[in-house]
Amino acid sequence: MPCGYVDAVRGAGAMAVILPPGEPDPEELLDFLDGVILSGGGDLDPQTYGGRPHGSLYEVCRERDRFELALTRALLSRRKLPALFICRGLQVLNTACGGTLHAHIPDRFGDKLAHRLPPRDPARHTVRIEAGSRLATIVGATEIEVCSWHHQAVDRLGAGLRPIAWSEDGVIEAVEHVSHPWCIGVQWHPEMQLEEEHARRLFSALVGATQGKKWKENEREAG
C-alpha cells in the first residue's frame, strides 16, 4: 500500500485503517469504518468479468479480487457509508456491478494518449468532467490534469453506474453510482497529486461525508 493513500486520509483529518485481503467476512469489516477507499494495484483476473487472458496483465491476485469484490458489493448496500474507488478500485466497482473491462487500452483506443508511460510509469493528461456531477462540484472544475497509471479501463458499464469524466481518447475516467448517495470512482491517482487542490478536495469531501454522518448520529443519540 503506497503511503500516499495514508497521507491523503490523514491530511483530510481522518484515521487510515488498512484492510488486508483474506478476511472470511468482508462485510463485517464495514461495521468498524466511517468511509472506504479502494486503492489502485495490479490487474483484475479477467475471469471475474468474463474476459480473456492478455499478455499485458500483471500482479493478478485472485485472493485480493475475491475480497475487494465482496467488500464492494456489501458496501453498495450501505447507503450511509461513503466510498471512493481509485484506479483499480474503479475497475473493481465496475466489475462488482456486472460490468466489463478493456484488457489493454491501446488495443481499443490506440496509443496517441498515454495513460501510463513504458514500462509502467505514471503519465499526466487532462480529463473532462461532466458539469453538475458530484465530482465536478467537489473539485470545482470541469477539466483537470490528472496523474494516470493504468492500462485497463471500463468497457461495458456496470448496473447503477454512469460515466462522468473522459479523457481525450474517449476512455471513461470517472463514474458515479446513480442510487448510492456518495459513491465515486476515478481512474487516476489523486493520492499522487496531493500538492494540487483538486486532489485534496476529493479526499476532504470523502472525510467530510463521514463527519456529516457522525454528526447526525450524535444528534439523534442526544435527542
PyMOL commands that place a pseudoatom at each C-alpha (Angstrom):
pseudoatom trace, name=CA, resn=MET, resi=1, chain=A, elem=C, hetatm=0, pos=[0.000, 0.000, 0.000]
pseudoatom trace, name=CA, resn=PRO, resi=2, chain=A, elem=C, hetatm=0, pos=[1.723, 3.231, -1.099]
pseudoatom trace, name=CA, resn=CYS, resi=3, chain=A, elem=C, hetatm=0, pos=[1.927, 5.775, 1.713]
pseudoatom trace, name=CA, resn=GLY, resi=4, chain=A, elem=C, hetatm=0, pos=[0.187, 8.391, -0.460]
pseudoatom trace, name=CA, resn=TYR, resi=5, chain=A, elem=C, hetatm=0, pos=[-3.198, 6.926, 0.450]
pseudoatom trace, name=CA, resn=VAL, resi=6, chain=A, elem=C, hetatm=0, pos=[-2.459, 7.171, 4.169]
pseudoatom trace, name=CA, resn=ASP, resi=7, chain=A, elem=C, hetatm=0, pos=[-1.097, 10.707, 3.748]
pseudoatom trace, name=CA, resn=ALA, resi=8, chain=A, elem=C, hetatm=0, pos=[-4.253, 11.713, 1.873]
pseudoatom trace, name=CA, resn=VAL, resi=9, chain=A, elem=C, hetatm=0, pos=[-6.586, 10.359, 4.550]
pseudoatom trace, name=CA, resn=ARG, resi=10, chain=A, elem=C, hetatm=0, pos=[-4.602, 11.886, 7.402]
pseudoatom trace, name=CA, resn=GLY, resi=11, chain=A, elem=C, hetatm=0, pos=[-4.319, 15.180, 5.570]
pseudoatom trace, name=CA, resn=ALA, resi=12, chain=A, elem=C, hetatm=0, pos=[-8.102, 15.297, 5.285]
pseudoatom trace, name=CA, resn=GLY, resi=13, chain=A, elem=C, hetatm=0, pos=[-8.435, 14.836, 9.053]
pseudoatom trace, name=CA, resn=ALA, resi=14, chain=A, elem=C, hetatm=0, pos=[-9.248, 11.142, 9.371]
pseudoatom trace, name=CA, resn=MET, resi=15, chain=A, elem=C, hetatm=0, pos=[-7.503, 7.989, 10.586]
pseudoatom trace, name=CA, resn=ALA, resi=16, chain=A, elem=C, hetatm=0, pos=[-6.377, 5.477, 7.972]
pseudoatom trace, name=CA, resn=VAL, resi=17, chain=A, elem=C, hetatm=0, pos=[-7.218, 1.800, 8.572]
pseudoatom trace, name=CA, resn=ILE, resi=18, chain=A, elem=C, hetatm=0, pos=[-5.722, -0.687, 6.097]
pseudoatom trace, name=CA, resn=LEU, resi=19, chain=A, elem=C, hetatm=0, pos=[-7.684, -3.868, 5.384]
pseudoatom trace, name=CA, resn=PRO, resi=20, chain=A, elem=C, hetatm=0, pos=[-5.676, -6.883, 4.160]
pseudoatom trace, name=CA, resn=PRO, resi=21, chain=A, elem=C, hetatm=0, pos=[-7.410, -9.365, 1.849]
pseudoatom trace, name=CA, resn=GLY, resi=22, chain=A, elem=C, hetatm=0, pos=[-8.297, -12.807, 3.101]
pseudoatom trace, name=CA, resn=GLU, resi=23, chain=A, elem=C, hetatm=0, pos=[-10.797, -11.952, 5.825]
pseudoatom trace, name=CA, resn=PRO, resi=24, chain=A, elem=C, hetatm=0, pos=[-13.598, -14.557, 5.766]
pseudoatom trace, name=CA, resn=ASP, resi=25, chain=A, elem=C, hetatm=0, pos=[-16.403, -11.978, 6.163]
pseudoatom trace, name=CA, resn=PRO, resi=26, chain=A, elem=C, hetatm=0, pos=[-15.516, -8.712, 4.392]
pseudoatom trace, name=CA, resn=GLU, resi=27, chain=A, elem=C, hetatm=0, pos=[-18.936, -7.217, 5.099]
pseudoatom trace, name=CA, resn=GLU, resi=28, chain=A, elem=C, hetatm=0, pos=[-18.327, -7.416, 8.844]
pseudoatom trace, name=CA, resn=LEU, resi=29, chain=A, elem=C, hetatm=0, pos=[-15.351, -5.066, 8.473]
pseudoatom trace, name=CA, resn=LEU, resi=30, chain=A, elem=C, hetatm=0, pos=[-17.653, -2.299, 7.256]
pseudoatom trace, name=CA, resn=ASP, resi=31, chain=A, elem=C, hetatm=0, pos=[-19.212, -2.095, 10.727]
pseudoatom trace, name=CA, resn=PHE, resi=32, chain=A, elem=C, hetatm=0, pos=[-15.966, -0.547, 12.003]
pseudoatom trace, name=CA, resn=LEU, resi=33, chain=A, elem=C, hetatm=0, pos=[-15.499, 2.054, 9.257]
pseudoatom trace, name=CA, resn=ASP, resi=34, chain=A, elem=C, hetatm=0, pos=[-16.890, 5.517, 8.527]
pseudoatom trace, name=CA, resn=GLY, resi=35, chain=A, elem=C, hetatm=0, pos=[-15.776, 5.571, 4.883]
pseudoatom trace, name=CA, resn=VAL, resi=36, chain=A, elem=C, hetatm=0, pos=[-13.965, 3.370, 2.377]
pseudoatom trace, name=CA, resn=ILE, resi=37, chain=A, elem=C, hetatm=0, pos=[-11.260, 3.885, -0.252]
pseudoatom trace, name=CA, resn=LEU, resi=38, chain=A, elem=C, hetatm=0, pos=[-10.448, 1.075, -2.681]
pseudoatom trace, name=CA, resn=SER, resi=39, chain=A, elem=C, hetatm=0, pos=[-6.925, 1.704, -3.900]
pseudoatom trace, name=CA, resn=GLY, resi=40, chain=A, elem=C, hetatm=0, pos=[-5.009, 1.101, -7.076]
pseudoatom trace, name=CA, resn=GLY, resi=41, chain=A, elem=C, hetatm=0, pos=[-2.950, -2.026, -7.681]
pseudoatom trace, name=CA, resn=GLY, resi=42, chain=A, elem=C, hetatm=0, pos=[-2.482, -4.936, -10.054]
pseudoatom trace, name=CA, resn=ASP, resi=43, chain=A, elem=C, hetatm=0, pos=[-4.917, -6.137, -12.691]
pseudoatom trace, name=CA, resn=LEU, resi=44, chain=A, elem=C, hetatm=0, pos=[-8.135, -7.989, -12.006]
pseudoatom trace, name=CA, resn=ASP, resi=45, chain=A, elem=C, hetatm=0, pos=[-8.284, -11.606, -13.088]
pseudoatom trace, name=CA, resn=PRO, resi=46, chain=A, elem=C, hetatm=0, pos=[-10.208, -11.408, -16.404]
pseudoatom trace, name=CA, resn=GLN, resi=47, chain=A, elem=C, hetatm=0, pos=[-12.302, -14.371, -15.264]
pseudoatom trace, name=CA, resn=THR, resi=48, chain=A, elem=C, hetatm=0, pos=[-14.025, -12.028, -12.790]
pseudoatom trace, name=CA, resn=TYR, resi=49, chain=A, elem=C, hetatm=0, pos=[-15.718, -10.167, -15.660]
pseudoatom trace, name=CA, resn=GLY, resi=50, chain=A, elem=C, hetatm=0, pos=[-15.827, -12.843, -18.342]
pseudoatom trace, name=CA, resn=GLY, resi=51, chain=A, elem=C, hetatm=0, pos=[-12.741, -11.602, -20.166]
pseudoatom trace, name=CA, resn=ARG, resi=52, chain=A, elem=C, hetatm=0, pos=[-9.808, -13.401, -21.729]
pseudoatom trace, name=CA, resn=PRO, resi=53, chain=A, elem=C, hetatm=0, pos=[-6.143, -13.598, -20.660]
pseudoatom trace, name=CA, resn=HIS, resi=54, chain=A, elem=C, hetatm=0, pos=[-3.907, -10.862, -22.079]
pseudoatom trace, name=CA, resn=GLY, resi=55, chain=A, elem=C, hetatm=0, pos=[-0.141, -10.658, -22.269]
pseudoatom trace, name=CA, resn=SER, resi=56, chain=A, elem=C, hetatm=0, pos=[-0.107, -7.249, -20.588]
pseudoatom trace, name=CA, resn=LEU, resi=57, chain=A, elem=C, hetatm=0, pos=[-1.688, -8.442, -17.338]
pseudoatom trace, name=CA, resn=TYR, resi=58, chain=A, elem=C, hetatm=0, pos=[0.416, -8.120, -14.193]
pseudoatom trace, name=CA, resn=GLU, resi=59, chain=A, elem=C, hetatm=0, pos=[0.223, -8.658, -10.432]
pseudoatom trace, name=CA, resn=VAL, resi=60, chain=A, elem=C, hetatm=0, pos=[-3.062, -10.579, -10.644]
pseudoatom trace, name=CA, resn=CYS, resi=61, chain=A, elem=C, hetatm=0, pos=[-4.108, -11.708, -7.155]
pseudoatom trace, name=CA, resn=ARG, resi=62, chain=A, elem=C, hetatm=0, pos=[-7.291, -13.774, -7.005]
pseudoatom trace, name=CA, resn=GLU, resi=63, chain=A, elem=C, hetatm=0, pos=[-7.445, -13.522, -3.209]
pseudoatom trace, name=CA, resn=ARG, resi=64, chain=A, elem=C, hetatm=0, pos=[-7.489, -9.738, -3.402]
pseudoatom trace, name=CA, resn=ASP, resi=65, chain=A, elem=C, hetatm=0, pos=[-10.056, -9.864, -6.218]
pseudoatom trace, name=CA, resn=ARG, resi=66, chain=A, elem=C, hetatm=0, pos=[-12.434, -12.021, -4.176]
pseudoatom trace, name=CA, resn=PHE, resi=67, chain=A, elem=C, hetatm=0, pos=[-12.019, -9.852, -1.089]
pseudoatom trace, name=CA, resn=GLU, resi=68, chain=A, elem=C, hetatm=0, pos=[-12.496, -6.488, -2.805]
pseudoatom trace, name=CA, resn=LEU, resi=69, chain=A, elem=C, hetatm=0, pos=[-15.412, -7.617, -4.968]
pseudoatom trace, name=CA, resn=ALA, resi=70, chain=A, elem=C, hetatm=0, pos=[-17.225, -8.957, -1.897]
pseudoatom trace, name=CA, resn=LEU, resi=71, chain=A, elem=C, hetatm=0, pos=[-16.403, -5.807, 0.076]
pseudoatom trace, name=CA, resn=THR, resi=72, chain=A, elem=C, hetatm=0, pos=[-17.684, -3.582, -2.747]
pseudoatom trace, name=CA, resn=ARG, resi=73, chain=A, elem=C, hetatm=0, pos=[-20.953, -5.474, -3.166]
pseudoatom trace, name=CA, resn=ALA, resi=74, chain=A, elem=C, hetatm=0, pos=[-21.575, -5.259, 0.568]
pseudoatom trace, name=CA, resn=LEU, resi=75, chain=A, elem=C, hetatm=0, pos=[-20.655, -1.581, 0.600]
pseudoatom trace, name=CA, resn=LEU, resi=76, chain=A, elem=C, hetatm=0, pos=[-23.174, -0.697, -2.099]
pseudoatom trace, name=CA, resn=SER, resi=77, chain=A, elem=C, hetatm=0, pos=[-25.959, -1.790, 0.244]
pseudoatom trace, name=CA, resn=ARG, resi=78, chain=A, elem=C, hetatm=0, pos=[-24.627, 0.550, 2.960]
pseudoatom trace, name=CA, resn=ARG, resi=79, chain=A, elem=C, hetatm=0, pos=[-26.122, 3.826, 1.802]
pseudoatom trace, name=CA, resn=LYS, resi=80, chain=A, elem=C, hetatm=0, pos=[-24.658, 5.744, 4.751]
pseudoatom trace, name=CA, resn=LEU, resi=81, chain=A, elem=C, hetatm=0, pos=[-21.097, 4.651, 4.027]
pseudoatom trace, name=CA, resn=PRO, resi=82, chain=A, elem=C, hetatm=0, pos=[-19.318, 6.965, 1.539]
pseudoatom trace, name=CA, resn=ALA, resi=83, chain=A, elem=C, hetatm=0, pos=[-16.794, 5.334, -0.786]
pseudoatom trace, name=CA, resn=LEU, resi=84, chain=A, elem=C, hetatm=0, pos=[-14.057, 6.436, -3.177]
pseudoatom trace, name=CA, resn=PHE, resi=85, chain=A, elem=C, hetatm=0, pos=[-12.687, 3.970, -5.741]
pseudoatom trace, name=CA, resn=ILE, resi=86, chain=A, elem=C, hetatm=0, pos=[-9.267, 4.786, -7.229]
pseudoatom trace, name=CA, resn=CYS, resi=87, chain=A, elem=C, hetatm=0, pos=[-7.804, 3.304, -10.457]
pseudoatom trace, name=CA, resn=ARG, resi=88, chain=A, elem=C, hetatm=0, pos=[-8.025, -0.470, -9.900]
pseudoatom trace, name=CA, resn=GLY, resi=89, chain=A, elem=C, hetatm=0, pos=[-10.719, 0.401, -7.371]
pseudoatom trace, name=CA, resn=LEU, resi=90, chain=A, elem=C, hetatm=0, pos=[-12.911, 1.854, -10.134]
pseudoatom trace, name=CA, resn=GLN, resi=91, chain=A, elem=C, hetatm=0, pos=[-12.402, -1.335, -12.134]
pseudoatom trace, name=CA, resn=VAL, resi=92, chain=A, elem=C, hetatm=0, pos=[-13.400, -3.408, -9.095]
pseudoatom trace, name=CA, resn=LEU, resi=93, chain=A, elem=C, hetatm=0, pos=[-16.525, -1.265, -8.683]
pseudoatom trace, name=CA, resn=ASN, resi=94, chain=A, elem=C, hetatm=0, pos=[-17.485, -1.698, -12.331]
pseudoatom trace, name=CA, resn=THR, resi=95, chain=A, elem=C, hetatm=0, pos=[-16.888, -5.460, -12.187]
pseudoatom trace, name=CA, resn=ALA, resi=96, chain=A, elem=C, hetatm=0, pos=[-18.830, -5.807, -8.919]
pseudoatom trace, name=CA, resn=CYS, resi=97, chain=A, elem=C, hetatm=0, pos=[-21.781, -4.126, -10.650]
pseudoatom trace, name=CA, resn=GLY, resi=98, chain=A, elem=C, hetatm=0, pos=[-21.645, -6.600, -13.559]
pseudoatom trace, name=CA, resn=GLY, resi=99, chain=A, elem=C, hetatm=0, pos=[-19.578, -4.538, -15.979]
pseudoatom trace, name=CA, resn=THR, resi=100, chain=A, elem=C, hetatm=0, pos=[-16.544, -5.499, -18.063]
pseudoatom trace, name=CA, resn=LEU, resi=101, chain=A, elem=C, hetatm=0, pos=[-13.085, -4.065, -18.744]
pseudoatom trace, name=CA, resn=HIS, resi=102, chain=A, elem=C, hetatm=0, pos=[-10.884, -3.305, -21.719]
pseudoatom trace, name=CA, resn=ALA, resi=103, chain=A, elem=C, hetatm=0, pos=[-7.904, -5.592, -21.064]
pseudoatom trace, name=CA, resn=HIS, resi=104, chain=A, elem=C, hetatm=0, pos=[-5.382, -3.197, -22.641]
pseudoatom trace, name=CA, resn=ILE, resi=105, chain=A, elem=C, hetatm=0, pos=[-6.260, 0.390, -23.609]
pseudoatom trace, name=CA, resn=PRO, resi=106, chain=A, elem=C, hetatm=0, pos=[-4.008, 0.603, -26.717]
pseudoatom trace, name=CA, resn=ASP, resi=107, chain=A, elem=C, hetatm=0, pos=[-5.847, -2.370, -28.260]
pseudoatom trace, name=CA, resn=ARG, resi=108, chain=A, elem=C, hetatm=0, pos=[-9.100, -0.373, -28.268]
pseudoatom trace, name=CA, resn=PHE, resi=109, chain=A, elem=C, hetatm=0, pos=[-8.134, 3.308, -28.172]
pseudoatom trace, name=CA, resn=GLY, resi=110, chain=A, elem=C, hetatm=0, pos=[-4.652, 3.343, -29.713]
pseudoatom trace, name=CA, resn=ASP, resi=111, chain=A, elem=C, hetatm=0, pos=[-1.593, 4.896, -28.139]
pseudoatom trace, name=CA, resn=LYS, resi=112, chain=A, elem=C, hetatm=0, pos=[-1.969, 8.558, -29.104]
pseudoatom trace, name=CA, resn=LEU, resi=113, chain=A, elem=C, hetatm=0, pos=[-2.718, 9.402, -25.469]
pseudoatom trace, name=CA, resn=ALA, resi=114, chain=A, elem=C, hetatm=0, pos=[-0.515, 7.763, -22.843]
pseudoatom trace, name=CA, resn=HIS, resi=115, chain=A, elem=C, hetatm=0, pos=[-2.390, 6.559, -19.765]
pseudoatom trace, name=CA, resn=ARG, resi=116, chain=A, elem=C, hetatm=0, pos=[0.913, 5.257, -18.433]
pseudoatom trace, name=CA, resn=LEU, resi=117, chain=A, elem=C, hetatm=0, pos=[4.476, 5.504, -19.711]
pseudoatom trace, name=CA, resn=PRO, resi=118, chain=A, elem=C, hetatm=0, pos=[6.596, 2.449, -20.548]
pseudoatom trace, name=CA, resn=PRO, resi=119, chain=A, elem=C, hetatm=0, pos=[7.378, 0.215, -18.936]
pseudoatom trace, name=CA, resn=ARG, resi=120, chain=A, elem=C, hetatm=0, pos=[4.937, 1.019, -16.080]
pseudoatom trace, name=CA, resn=ASP, resi=121, chain=A, elem=C, hetatm=0, pos=[5.377, 4.627, -15.057]
pseudoatom trace, name=CA, resn=PRO, resi=122, chain=A, elem=C, hetatm=0, pos=[2.826, 7.379, -14.330]
pseudoatom trace, name=CA, resn=ALA, resi=123, chain=A, elem=C, hetatm=0, pos=[1.712, 9.807, -17.033]
pseudoatom trace, name=CA, resn=ARG, resi=124, chain=A, elem=C, hetatm=0, pos=[-0.276, 13.049, -16.933]
pseudoatom trace, name=CA, resn=HIS, resi=125, chain=A, elem=C, hetatm=0, pos=[-3.158, 14.120, -19.143]
pseudoatom trace, name=CA, resn=THR, resi=126, chain=A, elem=C, hetatm=0, pos=[-6.321, 16.200, -18.967]
pseudoatom trace, name=CA, resn=VAL, resi=127, chain=A, elem=C, hetatm=0, pos=[-9.749, 14.874, -18.056]
pseudoatom trace, name=CA, resn=ARG, resi=128, chain=A, elem=C, hetatm=0, pos=[-13.111, 16.439, -18.887]
pseudoatom trace, name=CA, resn=ILE, resi=129, chain=A, elem=C, hetatm=0, pos=[-15.700, 16.193, -16.083]
pseudoatom trace, name=CA, resn=GLU, resi=130, chain=A, elem=C, hetatm=0, pos=[-19.439, 16.443, -16.598]
pseudoatom trace, name=CA, resn=ALA, resi=131, chain=A, elem=C, hetatm=0, pos=[-20.759, 19.767, -15.347]
pseudoatom trace, name=CA, resn=GLY, resi=132, chain=A, elem=C, hetatm=0, pos=[-23.213, 19.349, -12.487]
pseudoatom trace, name=CA, resn=SER, resi=133, chain=A, elem=C, hetatm=0, pos=[-21.829, 15.979, -11.433]
pseudoatom trace, name=CA, resn=ARG, resi=134, chain=A, elem=C, hetatm=0, pos=[-20.895, 15.446, -7.792]
pseudoatom trace, name=CA, resn=LEU, resi=135, chain=A, elem=C, hetatm=0, pos=[-17.259, 15.125, -8.835]
pseudoatom trace, name=CA, resn=ALA, resi=136, chain=A, elem=C, hetatm=0, pos=[-17.228, 18.448, -10.709]
pseudoatom trace, name=CA, resn=THR, resi=137, chain=A, elem=C, hetatm=0, pos=[-18.781, 20.142, -7.693]
pseudoatom trace, name=CA, resn=ILE, resi=138, chain=A, elem=C, hetatm=0, pos=[-16.169, 18.640, -5.363]
pseudoatom trace, name=CA, resn=VAL, resi=139, chain=A, elem=C, hetatm=0, pos=[-13.089, 19.529, -7.410]
pseudoatom trace, name=CA, resn=GLY, resi=140, chain=A, elem=C, hetatm=0, pos=[-14.511, 22.878, -8.512]
pseudoatom trace, name=CA, resn=ALA, resi=141, chain=A, elem=C, hetatm=0, pos=[-13.735, 22.362, -12.207]
pseudoatom trace, name=CA, resn=THR, resi=142, chain=A, elem=C, hetatm=0, pos=[-14.908, 20.595, -15.354]
pseudoatom trace, name=CA, resn=GLU, resi=143, chain=A, elem=C, hetatm=0, pos=[-11.375, 19.993, -16.643]
pseudoatom trace, name=CA, resn=ILE, resi=144, chain=A, elem=C, hetatm=0, pos=[-8.332, 18.960, -14.621]
pseudoatom trace, name=CA, resn=GLU, resi=145, chain=A, elem=C, hetatm=0, pos=[-4.914, 17.454, -15.216]
pseudoatom trace, name=CA, resn=VAL, resi=146, chain=A, elem=C, hetatm=0, pos=[-4.556, 14.054, -13.614]
pseudoatom trace, name=CA, resn=CYS, resi=147, chain=A, elem=C, hetatm=0, pos=[-1.821, 11.596, -12.738]
pseudoatom trace, name=CA, resn=SER, resi=148, chain=A, elem=C, hetatm=0, pos=[-2.600, 8.446, -14.709]
pseudoatom trace, name=CA, resn=TRP, resi=149, chain=A, elem=C, hetatm=0, pos=[-1.099, 4.996, -14.150]
pseudoatom trace, name=CA, resn=HIS, resi=150, chain=A, elem=C, hetatm=0, pos=[-3.241, 2.312, -15.778]
pseudoatom trace, name=CA, resn=HIS, resi=151, chain=A, elem=C, hetatm=0, pos=[-3.566, 0.274, -18.938]
pseudoatom trace, name=CA, resn=GLN, resi=152, chain=A, elem=C, hetatm=0, pos=[-7.096, -1.070, -18.443]
pseudoatom trace, name=CA, resn=ALA, resi=153, chain=A, elem=C, hetatm=0, pos=[-10.399, 0.783, -18.404]
pseudoatom trace, name=CA, resn=VAL, resi=154, chain=A, elem=C, hetatm=0, pos=[-14.163, 0.415, -18.217]
pseudoatom trace, name=CA, resn=ASP, resi=155, chain=A, elem=C, hetatm=0, pos=[-15.725, -1.300, -21.227]
pseudoatom trace, name=CA, resn=ARG, resi=156, chain=A, elem=C, hetatm=0, pos=[-19.389, -2.140, -20.524]
pseudoatom trace, name=CA, resn=LEU, resi=157, chain=A, elem=C, hetatm=0, pos=[-20.694, -0.119, -17.601]
pseudoatom trace, name=CA, resn=GLY, resi=158, chain=A, elem=C, hetatm=0, pos=[-21.935, -1.990, -14.564]
pseudoatom trace, name=CA, resn=ALA, resi=159, chain=A, elem=C, hetatm=0, pos=[-25.532, -1.655, -13.405]
pseudoatom trace, name=CA, resn=GLY, resi=160, chain=A, elem=C, hetatm=0, pos=[-26.228, 1.538, -11.492]
pseudoatom trace, name=CA, resn=LEU, resi=161, chain=A, elem=C, hetatm=0, pos=[-23.125, 3.380, -12.707]
pseudoatom trace, name=CA, resn=ARG, resi=162, chain=A, elem=C, hetatm=0, pos=[-22.937, 6.368, -15.007]
pseudoatom trace, name=CA, resn=PRO, resi=163, chain=A, elem=C, hetatm=0, pos=[-19.833, 7.880, -16.621]
pseudoatom trace, name=CA, resn=ILE, resi=164, chain=A, elem=C, hetatm=0, pos=[-18.999, 11.440, -15.569]
pseudoatom trace, name=CA, resn=ALA, resi=165, chain=A, elem=C, hetatm=0, pos=[-15.466, 12.039, -16.890]
pseudoatom trace, name=CA, resn=TRP, resi=166, chain=A, elem=C, hetatm=0, pos=[-13.481, 11.191, -20.023]
pseudoatom trace, name=CA, resn=SER, resi=167, chain=A, elem=C, hetatm=0, pos=[-10.003, 11.601, -21.440]
pseudoatom trace, name=CA, resn=GLU, resi=168, chain=A, elem=C, hetatm=0, pos=[-9.466, 12.971, -24.941]
pseudoatom trace, name=CA, resn=ASP, resi=169, chain=A, elem=C, hetatm=0, pos=[-9.370, 9.488, -26.471]
pseudoatom trace, name=CA, resn=GLY, resi=170, chain=A, elem=C, hetatm=0, pos=[-12.772, 8.563, -25.012]
pseudoatom trace, name=CA, resn=VAL, resi=171, chain=A, elem=C, hetatm=0, pos=[-11.646, 6.409, -22.092]
pseudoatom trace, name=CA, resn=ILE, resi=172, chain=A, elem=C, hetatm=0, pos=[-14.065, 6.635, -19.159]
pseudoatom trace, name=CA, resn=GLU, resi=173, chain=A, elem=C, hetatm=0, pos=[-12.128, 8.332, -16.376]
pseudoatom trace, name=CA, resn=ALA, resi=174, chain=A, elem=C, hetatm=0, pos=[-14.736, 8.546, -13.601]
pseudoatom trace, name=CA, resn=VAL, resi=175, chain=A, elem=C, hetatm=0, pos=[-18.127, 7.156, -12.624]
pseudoatom trace, name=CA, resn=GLU, resi=176, chain=A, elem=C, hetatm=0, pos=[-20.794, 7.816, -10.023]
pseudoatom trace, name=CA, resn=HIS, resi=177, chain=A, elem=C, hetatm=0, pos=[-23.378, 5.398, -8.667]
pseudoatom trace, name=CA, resn=VAL, resi=178, chain=A, elem=C, hetatm=0, pos=[-26.870, 6.589, -9.502]
pseudoatom trace, name=CA, resn=SER, resi=179, chain=A, elem=C, hetatm=0, pos=[-28.552, 5.458, -6.281]
pseudoatom trace, name=CA, resn=HIS, resi=180, chain=A, elem=C, hetatm=0, pos=[-25.817, 5.390, -3.641]
pseudoatom trace, name=CA, resn=PRO, resi=181, chain=A, elem=C, hetatm=0, pos=[-25.563, 8.851, -2.004]
pseudoatom trace, name=CA, resn=TRP, resi=182, chain=A, elem=C, hetatm=0, pos=[-21.720, 9.014, -2.091]
pseudoatom trace, name=CA, resn=CYS, resi=183, chain=A, elem=C, hetatm=0, pos=[-20.006, 6.519, -4.380]
pseudoatom trace, name=CA, resn=ILE, resi=184, chain=A, elem=C, hetatm=0, pos=[-17.403, 7.876, -6.820]
pseudoatom trace, name=CA, resn=GLY, resi=185, chain=A, elem=C, hetatm=0, pos=[-14.777, 6.070, -8.880]
pseudoatom trace, name=CA, resn=VAL, resi=186, chain=A, elem=C, hetatm=0, pos=[-11.831, 7.815, -10.561]
pseudoatom trace, name=CA, resn=GLN, resi=187, chain=A, elem=C, hetatm=0, pos=[-9.400, 6.156, -12.926]
pseudoatom trace, name=CA, resn=TRP, resi=188, chain=A, elem=C, hetatm=0, pos=[-6.483, 8.429, -11.981]
pseudoatom trace, name=CA, resn=HIS, resi=189, chain=A, elem=C, hetatm=0, pos=[-4.380, 8.691, -8.800]
pseudoatom trace, name=CA, resn=PRO, resi=190, chain=A, elem=C, hetatm=0, pos=[-5.332, 11.734, -6.675]
pseudoatom trace, name=CA, resn=GLU, resi=191, chain=A, elem=C, hetatm=0, pos=[-3.188, 10.396, -3.813]
pseudoatom trace, name=CA, resn=MET, resi=192, chain=A, elem=C, hetatm=0, pos=[-0.184, 11.133, -6.043]
pseudoatom trace, name=CA, resn=GLN, resi=193, chain=A, elem=C, hetatm=0, pos=[-1.275, 14.758, -6.551]
pseudoatom trace, name=CA, resn=LEU, resi=194, chain=A, elem=C, hetatm=0, pos=[-1.738, 15.994, -3.005]
pseudoatom trace, name=CA, resn=GLU, resi=195, chain=A, elem=C, hetatm=0, pos=[0.088, 19.213, -3.827]
pseudoatom trace, name=CA, resn=GLU, resi=196, chain=A, elem=C, hetatm=0, pos=[-2.849, 20.085, -6.112]
pseudoatom trace, name=CA, resn=GLU, resi=197, chain=A, elem=C, hetatm=0, pos=[-6.092, 21.459, -4.728]
pseudoatom trace, name=CA, resn=HIS, resi=198, chain=A, elem=C, hetatm=0, pos=[-8.481, 19.324, -6.778]
pseudoatom trace, name=CA, resn=ALA, resi=199, chain=A, elem=C, hetatm=0, pos=[-6.909, 16.141, -5.376]
pseudoatom trace, name=CA, resn=ARG, resi=200, chain=A, elem=C, hetatm=0, pos=[-7.058, 17.347, -1.777]
pseudoatom trace, name=CA, resn=ARG, resi=201, chain=A, elem=C, hetatm=0, pos=[-10.668, 18.388, -2.269]
pseudoatom trace, name=CA, resn=LEU, resi=202, chain=A, elem=C, hetatm=0, pos=[-11.628, 14.851, -3.244]
pseudoatom trace, name=CA, resn=PHE, resi=203, chain=A, elem=C, hetatm=0, pos=[-10.297, 13.325, -0.034]
pseudoatom trace, name=CA, resn=SER, resi=204, chain=A, elem=C, hetatm=0, pos=[-11.655, 16.183, 2.060]
pseudoatom trace, name=CA, resn=ALA, resi=205, chain=A, elem=C, hetatm=0, pos=[-15.113, 15.639, 0.570]
pseudoatom trace, name=CA, resn=LEU, resi=206, chain=A, elem=C, hetatm=0, pos=[-14.999, 11.933, 1.418]
pseudoatom trace, name=CA, resn=VAL, resi=207, chain=A, elem=C, hetatm=0, pos=[-13.935, 12.618, 5.004]
pseudoatom trace, name=CA, resn=GLY, resi=208, chain=A, elem=C, hetatm=0, pos=[-16.469, 15.429, 5.234]
pseudoatom trace, name=CA, resn=ALA, resi=209, chain=A, elem=C, hetatm=0, pos=[-19.215, 12.993, 4.270]
pseudoatom trace, name=CA, resn=THR, resi=210, chain=A, elem=C, hetatm=0, pos=[-18.189, 10.673, 7.107]
pseudoatom trace, name=CA, resn=GLN, resi=211, chain=A, elem=C, hetatm=0, pos=[-18.141, 13.534, 9.595]
pseudoatom trace, name=CA, resn=GLY, resi=212, chain=A, elem=C, hetatm=0, pos=[-21.607, 14.586, 8.481]
pseudoatom trace, name=CA, resn=LYS, resi=213, chain=A, elem=C, hetatm=0, pos=[-22.828, 11.058, 9.165]
pseudoatom trace, name=CA, resn=LYS, resi=214, chain=A, elem=C, hetatm=0, pos=[-21.260, 11.091, 12.631]
pseudoatom trace, name=CA, resn=TRP, resi=215, chain=A, elem=C, hetatm=0, pos=[-22.805, 14.486, 13.407]
pseudoatom trace, name=CA, resn=LYS, resi=216, chain=A, elem=C, hetatm=0, pos=[-26.265, 13.250, 12.515]
pseudoatom trace, name=CA, resn=GLU, resi=217, chain=A, elem=C, hetatm=0, pos=[-25.824, 10.094, 14.589]
pseudoatom trace, name=CA, resn=ASN, resi=218, chain=A, elem=C, hetatm=0, pos=[-24.638, 12.078, 17.626]
pseudoatom trace, name=CA, resn=GLU, resi=219, chain=A, elem=C, hetatm=0, pos=[-27.542, 14.484, 17.255]
pseudoatom trace, name=CA, resn=ARG, resi=220, chain=A, elem=C, hetatm=0, pos=[-30.003, 11.580, 17.123]
pseudoatom trace, name=CA, resn=GLU, resi=221, chain=A, elem=C, hetatm=0, pos=[-28.499, 9.993, 20.241]
pseudoatom trace, name=CA, resn=ALA, resi=222, chain=A, elem=C, hetatm=0, pos=[-28.566, 13.303, 22.131]
pseudoatom trace, name=CA, resn=GLY, resi=223, chain=A, elem=C, hetatm=0, pos=[-32.169, 13.946, 21.130]
for i in range(1, 223): cmd.bond("trace and resi %d" % i, "trace and resi %d" % (i + 1))
show_as sticks, trace
zoom trace
